[in-house]
């Protein structure tokens, strides 16, 4: 089995390291490649940087993808491309992570080192948890959610599709974030947030919309 990691930025090399840790125990992958359509194919970070088209010459049952991009909208776009191509998604959970046996983690999810996914929590397809993230009991993360390092999602909370929770932020239990929400770094969310809002501070307050559905802007 071959693993293609879609992305070649800082997030991607972190995921490459994670995949190597997983593979050291499971021996699932014969090769692990980074996929980047914007740079030339070349050796990179101890492996090869290749284009998406590289997998077209390989039987689909012989490889799988994981998306290593921190922008939720980009994750959604790349997921659509992979699904429309009929390719499989991998799930990567760091050996040091704690995952409840009652938690549900869908294909395409990434759970980084020292993170916790608690009892009855649900992670839909293509979610990304950074280092030291806590997902509380009965929490529900919808597709393409990104939760940055040291953040906490309180028990019984829901995080909408394409939503981004910044570094060292926390959500109170039983609060809900809508789709395409941005929670700024270090924020404390005590109340539910509607779709398409950006919130910041302690307590977190709406500062502006997210009409472009993007976290990182040039």
Backbone as CSV, one residue per row, in Angstrom:
resi,resn,N_x,N_y,N_z,CA_x,CA_y,CA_z,C_x,C_y,C_z
1,UNK,0.847,-1.195,0.000,0.000,0.000,0.000,0.886,1.250,0.000
2,UNK,0.486,2.233,-0.803,1.183,3.516,-0.881,0.311,4.586,-0.237
3,UNK,0.930,5.493,0.509,0.214,6.631,1.076,0.651,7.899,0.358
4,UNK,-0.330,8.622,-0.187,-0.094,9.947,-0.750,-0.604,10.987,0.246
5,UNK,0.281,11.861,0.673,-0.080,12.962,1.564,-0.262,14.197,0.703
6,UNK,-1.502,14.679,0.604,-1.808,15.807,-0.280,-1.417,17.104,0.414
7,UNK,-0.331,17.688,-0.063,0.220,18.899,0.517,1.721,18.743,0.671
8,UNK,2.444,19.861,0.706,3.894,19.793,0.883,4.396,20.994,1.679
9,UNK,3.528,21.545,2.522,3.890,22.690,3.353,4.315,22.199,4.734
10,UNK,4.350,23.124,5.701,4.705,22.740,7.060,3.765,21.716,7.646
11,UNK,2.462,21.877,7.403,1.493,20.900,7.906,1.746,19.527,7.308
12,UNK,2.131,19.495,6.041,2.331,18.217,5.357,3.532,17.458,5.905
13,UNK,4.612,18.156,6.213,5.771,17.432,6.734,5.511,16.957,8.161
14,UNK,4.669,17.670,8.909,4.244,17.150,10.212,3.450,15.859,10.039
15,UNK,2.568,15.843,9.059,1.777,14.639,8.806,2.665,13.518,8.275
16,UNK,3.673,13.875,7.491,4.626,12.855,7.038,5.302,12.188,8.238
17,UNK,5.742,12.993,9.202,6.351,12.426,10.408,5.363,11.527,11.147
18,UNK,4.105,11.973,11.242,3.060,11.166,11.876,2.882,9.843,11.144
19,UNK,2.829,9.901,9.825,2.656,8.675,9.040,3.819,7.710,9.252
20,UNK,5.011,8.246,9.383,6.171,7.398,9.650,6.054,6.725,11.018
21,UNK,5.565,7.460,12.020,5.386,6.858,13.347,4.339,5.749,13.303
22,UNK,3.246,6.004,12.608,2.203,4.987,12.462,2.748,3.771,11.727
23,UNK,3.491,4.041,10.656,3.988,2.952,9.820,5.049,2.115,10.526
24,UNK,5.767,2.729,11.463,6.767,1.977,12.216,6.126,0.852,13.024
25,UNK,4.859,1.038,13.396,4.140,0.017,14.160,3.312,-0.906,13.272
26,UNK,2.684,-0.323,12.241,1.746,-1.109,11.429,2.378,-1.728,10.188
27,UNK,3.468,-1.122,9.704,4.112,-1.552,8.445,3.103,-1.613,7.296
28,UNK,2.155,-0.684,7.296,1.096,-0.699,6.278,1.590,-0.190,4.928
29,UNK,2.483,0.797,4.934,2.832,1.489,3.697,4.232,1.115,3.224
30,UNK,4.314,0.769,1.954,5.621,0.508,1.348,6.316,1.806,0.970
31,UNK,5.523,2.824,0.625,6.055,4.142,0.285,5.084,5.217,0.750
32,UNK,5.641,6.366,1.130,4.845,7.524,1.542,5.352,8.721,0.746
33,UNK,4.460,9.353,-0.025,4.841,10.470,-0.882,4.050,11.727,-0.516
34,UNK,4.652,12.881,-0.786,3.981,14.169,-0.651,3.502,14.620,-2.027
35,UNK,2.269,15.101,-2.105,1.666,15.500,-3.378,1.557,17.020,-3.429
36,UNK,2.120,17.617,-4.452,2.079,19.067,-4.648,2.066,19.341,-6.144
37,UNK,0.971,19.904,-6.632,0.838,20.188,-8.063,1.442,21.528,-8.465
38,UNK,1.961,22.289,-7.486,2.472,23.628,-7.779,3.993,23.687,-7.828
39,UNK,4.645,22.592,-7.502,6.103,22.529,-7.545,6.530,21.360,-8.428
40,UNK,7.771,21.412,-8.903,8.298,20.318,-9.711,8.455,19.060,-8.862
41,UNK,8.290,17.917,-9.504,8.544,16.659,-8.817,10.034,16.566,-8.494
42,UNK,10.336,16.225,-7.237,11.731,16.212,-6.805,11.829,15.574,-5.427
43,UNK,13.036,15.148,-5.030,13.216,14.686,-3.653,12.881,15.812,-2.672
44,UNK,12.238,15.443,-1.565,11.817,16.463,-0.601,11.564,15.810,0.747
45,UNK,12.156,16.333,1.772,11.939,15.923,3.156,12.068,14.404,3.344
46,UNK,13.079,13.851,2.736,13.350,12.432,2.906,12.486,11.503,2.082
47,UNK,11.644,12.085,1.219,10.790,11.279,0.346,10.766,11.929,-1.035
48,UNK,9.675,11.749,-1.768,9.530,12.368,-3.084,8.303,13.267,-3.097
49,UNK,8.459,14.426,-3.705,7.318,15.299,-3.968,6.832,14.992,-5.373
50,UNK,5.559,14.611,-5.488,5.009,14.175,-6.770,3.731,14.947,-7.072
51,UNK,3.254,14.823,-8.302,2.000,15.444,-8.712,0.837,14.473,-8.526
52,UNK,-0.362,15.020,-8.445,-1.567,14.205,-8.275,-1.688,13.168,-9.388
53,UNK,-1.271,13.538,-10.577,-1.389,12.636,-11.726,-0.514,11.390,-11.591
54,UNK,0.438,11.414,-10.671,1.330,10.262,-10.496,0.579,8.999,-10.121
55,UNK,-0.550,9.163,-9.428,-1.282,7.983,-8.970,-2.121,7.357,-10.084
56,UNK,-2.236,8.040,-11.217,-3.088,7.532,-12.290,-2.548,6.255,-12.923
57,UNK,-1.266,5.997,-12.741,-0.665,4.788,-13.314,-0.663,3.618,-12.328
58,UNK,-1.251,3.838,-11.148,-1.272,2.813,-10.105,-2.707,2.362,-9.893
59,UNK,-2.919,1.092,-9.693,-4.264,0.582,-9.416,-4.807,1.237,-8.151
60,UNK,-6.065,1.679,-8.196,-6.650,2.461,-7.107,-6.645,1.727,-5.776
61,UNK,-6.716,0.401,-5.818,-6.735,-0.354,-4.567,-5.352,-0.442,-3.919
62,UNK,-4.326,0.089,-4.582,-2.967,-0.023,-4.068,-2.470,1.243,-3.379
63,UNK,-3.327,2.254,-3.238,-2.898,3.474,-2.556,-4.083,4.151,-1.885
64,UNK,-3.775,5.082,-0.998,-4.801,5.895,-0.348,-4.234,7.276,-0.051
65,UNK,-5.146,8.208,0.191,-4.785,9.612,0.373,-5.132,10.089,1.778
66,UNK,-4.362,11.052,2.240,-4.742,11.862,3.385,-4.371,13.302,3.040
67,UNK,-5.173,14.250,3.514,-4.986,15.657,3.146,-4.307,16.394,4.294
68,UNK,-3.170,17.008,4.007,-2.368,17.682,5.027,-2.292,19.172,4.735
69,UNK,-3.438,19.821,4.794,-3.567,21.255,4.533,-4.385,21.851,5.673
70,UNK,-3.954,23.007,6.193,-4.623,23.589,7.341,-5.761,24.532,7.028
71,UNK,-6.020,24.788,5.762,-7.119,25.658,5.332,-8.352,24.803,5.071
72,UNK,-9.431,24.960,5.855,-10.602,24.090,5.671,-11.191,24.114,4.263
73,UNK,-11.265,25.290,3.636,-11.824,25.363,2.287,-10.979,24.566,1.302
74,UNK,-9.669,24.626,1.459,-8.782,23.842,0.598,-8.934,22.353,0.875
75,UNK,-9.102,21.991,2.137,-9.339,20.586,2.474,-10.598,20.083,1.775
76,UNK,-11.647,20.904,1.785,-12.901,20.511,1.135,-12.711,20.329,-0.362
77,UNK,-11.976,21.238,-0.986,-11.743,21.167,-2.427,-10.929,19.934,-2.804
78,UNK,-9.884,19.657,-2.039,-9.051,18.491,-2.329,-9.800,17.193,-2.051
79,UNK,-10.627,17.193,-1.013,-11.444,16.011,-0.734,-12.375,15.715,-1.898
80,UNK,-12.983,16.754,-2.447,-13.877,16.567,-3.592,-13.120,15.951,-4.764
81,UNK,-11.917,16.426,-5.009,-11.119,15.886,-6.118,-10.805,14.407,-5.903
82,UNK,-10.431,14.060,-4.690,-10.110,12.663,-4.381,-11.343,11.782,-4.515
83,UNK,-12.471,12.235,-3.970,-13.699,11.438,-4.026,-14.183,11.269,-5.460
84,UNK,-14.124,12.345,-6.248,-14.572,12.258,-7.635,-13.665,11.355,-8.471
85,UNK,-12.420,11.198,-8.044,-11.494,10.294,-8.739,-11.671,8.848,-8.303
86,UNK,-12.483,8.637,-7.275,-12.738,7.282,-6.797,-11.627,6.701,-5.941
87,UNK,-10.802,7.570,-5.345,-9.678,7.097,-4.551,-10.056,6.974,-3.078
88,UNK,-9.338,6.126,-2.359,-9.610,5.863,-0.953,-8.919,6.896,-0.061
89,UNK,-9.494,7.067,1.132,-8.907,7.932,2.142,-8.282,7.095,3.247
90,UNK,-7.149,7.558,3.726,-6.513,6.942,4.893,-6.964,7.664,6.158
91,UNK,-6.773,7.030,7.294,-6.959,7.647,8.602,-5.657,7.476,9.370
92,UNK,-5.134,8.574,9.911,-3.876,8.529,10.651,-4.103,8.969,12.089
93,UNK,-3.805,8.095,13.024,-3.922,8.392,14.452,-2.567,8.129,15.091
94,UNK,-1.979,9.155,15.679,-0.666,8.998,16.282,-0.701,7.947,17.394
95,UNK,0.350,7.136,17.510,0.377,6.114,18.558,0.238,6.670,19.971
96,UNK,0.602,7.934,20.171,0.493,8.536,21.501,-0.878,9.129,21.786
97,UNK,-1.745,9.204,20.789,-3.095,9.749,20.988,-3.945,8.767,21.793
98,UNK,-4.947,9.316,22.488,-5.901,8.499,23.242,-7.254,8.622,22.560
99,UNK,-7.769,7.514,22.062,-9.049,7.498,21.362,-9.967,6.500,22.059
100,UNK,-11.114,6.978,22.501,-12.074,6.094,23.167,-12.547,5.007,22.207
101,UNK,-12.783,3.807,22.717,-13.331,2.755,21.850,-14.732,3.061,21.348
102,UNK,-15.410,4.029,21.972,-16.749,4.404,21.511,-16.731,5.617,20.585
103,UNK,-15.555,6.202,20.361,-15.454,7.324,19.423,-15.531,6.813,17.992
104,UNK,-16.020,7.673,17.092,-16.114,7.329,15.680,-15.233,8.292,14.880
105,UNK,-14.258,7.743,14.188,-13.343,8.550,13.387,-13.464,8.102,11.937
106,UNK,-13.933,8.999,11.083,-14.203,8.665,9.685,-12.916,8.672,8.860
107,UNK,-12.956,8.089,7.667,-11.786,8.113,6.782,-11.325,9.539,6.474
108,UNK,-10.027,9.683,6.313,-9.451,10.977,5.982,-9.060,11.816,7.172
109,UNK,-9.383,11.359,8.389,-9.075,12.141,9.583,-7.627,11.950,10.012
110,UNK,-7.102,12.994,10.649,-5.746,12.984,11.188,-5.825,13.380,12.656
111,UNK,-5.256,12.552,13.527,-5.213,12.830,14.965,-3.745,12.847,15.371
112,UNK,-3.245,14.024,15.699,-1.823,14.177,15.980,-1.452,13.775,17.401
113,UNK,-0.154,13.857,17.680,0.411,13.348,18.927,-0.219,13.983,20.161
114,UNK,-0.454,13.135,21.170,-0.937,13.533,22.491,-2.362,14.083,22.487
115,UNK,-3.087,13.924,21.403,-4.482,14.374,21.364,-5.396,13.325,21.984
116,UNK,-6.590,13.790,22.395,-7.580,12.922,23.027,-8.904,13.061,22.285
117,UNK,-9.484,11.938,21.904,-10.831,11.902,21.329,-11.657,11.053,22.290
118,UNK,-12.573,11.698,22.995,-13.210,11.072,24.150,-14.454,10.265,23.775
119,UNK,-15.110,9.754,24.799,-16.221,8.815,24.637,-17.334,9.375,23.765
120,UNK,-17.770,8.566,22.813,-18.903,8.874,21.929,-18.673,10.084,21.027
121,UNK,-17.461,10.586,20.962,-17.174,11.692,20.045,-17.231,11.191,18.604
122,UNK,-17.596,12.098,17.702,-17.699,11.774,16.280,-16.837,12.752,15.490
123,UNK,-15.984,12.215,14.646,-15.229,13.017,13.687,-15.628,12.577,12.291
124,UNK,-16.269,13.461,11.544,-16.635,13.144,10.171,-15.389,13.200,9.273
125,UNK,-15.582,12.925,7.996,-14.470,12.799,7.056,-13.583,14.051,7.025
126,UNK,-12.272,13.783,6.948,-11.301,14.810,6.588,-11.095,15.869,7.666
127,UNK,-11.251,15.503,8.929,-10.949,16.424,10.024,-9.473,16.319,10.394
128,UNK,-8.927,17.423,10.865,-7.517,17.485,11.249,-7.402,18.001,12.676
129,UNK,-6.799,17.194,13.558,-6.501,17.616,14.927,-4.998,17.814,15.061
130,UNK,-4.590,18.976,15.561,-3.182,19.229,15.809,-2.702,18.534,17.073
131,UNK,-1.514,18.910,17.520,-0.940,18.310,18.718,-1.698,18.740,19.976
132,UNK,-1.868,17.817,20.917,-2.441,18.119,22.232,-3.853,18.708,22.152
133,UNK,-4.648,18.252,21.232,-6.053,18.674,21.126,-6.915,17.746,21.978
134,UNK,-7.947,18.314,22.618,-8.918,17.516,23.365,-10.287,17.670,22.710
135,UNK,-10.878,16.551,22.317,-12.259,16.519,21.819,-13.077,15.800,22.885
136,UNK,-13.961,16.539,23.550,-14.689,16.002,24.693,-15.737,14.971,24.316
137,UNK,-16.274,14.339,25.342,-17.294,13.305,25.151,-18.494,13.846,24.376
138,UNK,-19.008,13.045,23.481,-20.225,13.354,22.712,-20.080,14.564,21.796
139,UNK,-18.876,15.055,21.611,-18.673,16.156,20.657,-18.788,15.623,19.231
140,UNK,-19.128,16.523,18.319,-19.344,16.140,16.919,-18.620,17.142,16.030
141,UNK,-17.587,16.680,15.354,-16.841,17.503,14.402,-17.263,17.119,12.994
142,UNK,-17.779,18.085,12.255,-18.237,17.809,10.898,-17.085,17.918,9.896
143,UNK,-17.378,17.594,8.649,-16.350,17.435,7.615,-15.439,18.657,7.490
144,UNK,-14.156,18.355,7.282,-13.130,19.353,6.957,-12.793,20.301,8.105
145,UNK,-13.194,19.955,9.315,-12.857,20.762,10.479,-11.357,20.703,10.752
146,UNK,-10.789,21.844,11.153,-9.391,21.905,11.577,-9.351,22.436,13.009
147,UNK,-8.739,21.669,13.905,-8.574,22.091,15.294,-7.077,22.165,15.572
148,UNK,-6.593,23.358,15.865,-5.157,23.591,15.996,-4.621,23.122,17.352
149,UNK,-3.289,23.025,17.472,-2.692,22.516,18.704,-3.167,23.229,19.967
150,UNK,-3.318,22.428,21.026,-3.662,22.874,22.377,-5.100,23.362,22.513
151,UNK,-5.928,23.172,21.500,-7.330,23.602,21.576,-8.190,22.510,22.204
152,UNK,-9.336,22.935,22.767,-10.260,22.013,23.426,-11.670,22.230,22.911
153,UNK,-12.322,21.137,22.525,-13.736,21.152,22.144,-14.499,20.505,23.290
154,UNK,-15.333,21.283,23.970,-16.025,20.787,25.150,-17.015,19.679,24.844
155,UNK,-17.311,18.888,25.856,-18.225,17.772,25.695,-19.592,18.201,25.190
156,UNK,-20.163,17.409,24.302,-21.495,17.679,23.781,-21.581,18.828,22.810
157,UNK,-20.445,19.339,22.355,-20.431,20.461,21.414,-20.439,19.958,19.977
158,UNK,-20.839,20.843,19.061,-20.827,20.531,17.633,-20.011,21.585,16.902
159,UNK,-19.157,21.136,16.006,-18.345,22.029,15.179,-18.747,21.802,13.728
160,UNK,-19.171,22.865,13.049,-19.704,22.750,11.697,-18.649,22.469,10.642
161,UNK,-19.122,22.227,9.424,-18.218,21.936,8.307,-17.305,23.124,8.003
162,UNK,-16.080,22.797,7.599,-15.110,23.798,7.127,-14.808,24.856,8.187
163,UNK,-14.873,24.468,9.445,-14.636,25.409,10.539,-13.226,25.240,11.080
164,UNK,-12.654,26.360,11.536,-11.261,26.413,11.980,-11.205,26.908,13.413
165,UNK,-10.574,26.122,14.283,-10.403,26.505,15.685,-8.919,26.742,15.919
166,UNK,-8.572,27.979,16.273,-7.175,28.379,16.341,-6.429,27.850,17.548
167,UNK,-5.127,28.084,17.539,-4.227,27.622,18.588,-4.723,27.993,19.985
168,UNK,-4.685,27.020,20.893,-4.925,27.260,22.313,-6.290,27.886,22.594
169,UNK,-7.281,27.564,21.781,-8.650,28.039,22.000,-9.466,26.959,22.693
170,UNK,-10.566,27.373,23.322,-11.429,26.416,24.015,-12.889,26.732,23.762
171,UNK,-13.692,25.669,23.676,-15.146,25.782,23.572,-15.777,25.228,24.840
172,UNK,-16.683,25.984,25.422,-17.453,25.499,26.568,-18.291,24.297,26.144
173,UNK,-18.573,23.427,27.087,-19.399,22.262,26.782,-20.768,22.698,26.264
174,UNK,-21.306,21.896,25.355,-22.636,22.084,24.769,-22.775,23.424,24.054
175,UNK,-21.701,23.889,23.452,-21.795,25.043,22.561,-21.609,24.554,21.130
176,UNK,-22.115,25.321,20.186,-22.084,24.904,18.784,-21.440,25.982,17.918
177,UNK,-20.597,25.547,17.010,-20.049,26.425,15.981,-20.684,26.046,14.657
178,UNK,-21.117,27.052,13.886,-21.721,26.787,12.589,-20.678,26.410,11.547
179,UNK,-21.113,26.347,10.301,-20.212,26.073,9.184,-19.367,27.308,8.874
180,UNK,-18.150,27.083,8.398,-17.265,28.165,7.935,-17.007,29.219,9.008
181,UNK,-16.867,28.768,10.236,-16.547,29.655,11.357,-15.037,29.659,11.576
182,UNK,-14.510,30.807,11.986,-13.112,30.916,12.398,-13.080,31.329,13.864
183,UNK,-12.401,30.546,14.685,-12.157,30.903,16.081,-10.694,31.306,16.187
184,UNK,-10.457,32.576,16.503,-9.092,33.079,16.531,-8.265,32.485,17.655
185,UNK,-6.968,32.568,17.520,-6.015,32.006,18.468,-6.276,32.495,19.890
186,UNK,-6.278,31.569,20.847,-6.412,31.916,22.250,-7.801,32.326,22.687
187,UNK,-8.809,32.051,21.889,-10.176,32.479,22.215,-10.874,31.484,23.134
188,UNK,-11.824,32.005,23.920,-12.653,31.189,24.805,-14.111,31.341,24.368
189,UNK,-14.684,30.274,23.839,-16.036,30.325,23.279,-17.030,29.840,24.332
190,UNK,-17.893,30.744,24.793,-18.892,30.415,25.810,-20.294,30.309,25.235
191,UNK,-20.496,30.854,24.045,-21.817,30.840,23.416,-21.701,30.297,21.998
192,UNK,-22.803,29.755,21.497,-22.815,29.206,20.141,-22.602,30.312,19.113
193,UNK,-22.044,29.942,17.975,-21.671,30.888,16.918,-22.352,30.475,15.622
194,UNK,-22.963,31.431,14.935,-23.674,31.148,13.689,-22.702,30.919,12.532
195,UNK,-23.251,30.395,11.429,-22.458,30.135,10.228,-21.713,31.392,9.774
196,UNK,-20.494,31.186,9.269,-19.782,32.247,8.569,-19.296,33.395,9.417
197,UNK,-19.075,33.172,10.707,-18.593,34.233,11.591,-17.141,33.998,11.981
198,UNK,-16.451,35.090,12.276,-15.127,35.031,12.877,-15.239,35.560,14.295
199,UNK,-14.757,34.778,15.276,-14.831,35.200,16.675,-13.434,35.232,17.270
200,UNK,-13.272,36.110,18.257,-11.950,36.313,18.839,-12.108,36.829,20.259
201,UNK,-11.215,36.403,21.147,-11.138,36.980,22.477,-11.639,36.074,23.580
202,UNK,-11.616,36.619,24.813,-12.095,35.922,25.998,-12.943,36.884,26.821
203,UNK,-14.279,36.728,26.730,-15.023,35.730,25.951,-14.982,36.053,24.455
204,UNK,-15.128,35.021,23.636,-15.076,35.210,22.182,-16.276,36.012,21.703
205,UNK,-16.000,37.011,20.880,-17.053,37.840,20.289,-16.871,37.876,18.773
206,UNK,-17.985,38.066,18.082,-17.931,38.158,16.625,-17.212,39.442,16.238
207,UNK,-16.174,39.309,15.427,-15.424,40.477,14.966,-15.733,40.824,13.518
208,UNK,-16.046,39.814,12.722,-16.385,40.026,11.315,-16.931,38.730,10.753
209,UNK,-17.355,38.800,9.502,-17.826,37.601,8.835,-16.678,36.826,8.206
210,UNK,-17.032,35.726,7.596,-16.062,34.927,6.835,-16.669,34.644,5.468
211,UNK,-17.028,35.734,4.770,-17.718,35.604,3.491,-16.873,34.895,2.439
212,UNK,-15.565,35.019,2.538,-14.687,34.363,1.566,-14.464,32.895,1.899
213,UNK,-14.923,32.474,3.083,-14.745,31.085,3.526,-13.277,30.681,3.506
214,UNK,-12.436,31.586,3.995,-11.002,31.308,4.051,-10.437,31.810,5.368
215,UNK,-9.504,31.038,5.914,-8.808,31.442,7.131,-7.572,32.252,6.783
216,UNK,-6.768,31.717,5.876,-5.486,32.328,5.534,-5.633,33.130,4.250
217,UNK,-5.349,34.421,4.359,-5.472,35.313,3.208,-4.115,35.915,2.891
218,UNK,-3.879,36.146,1.609,-2.600,36.728,1.197,-2.552,38.195,1.582
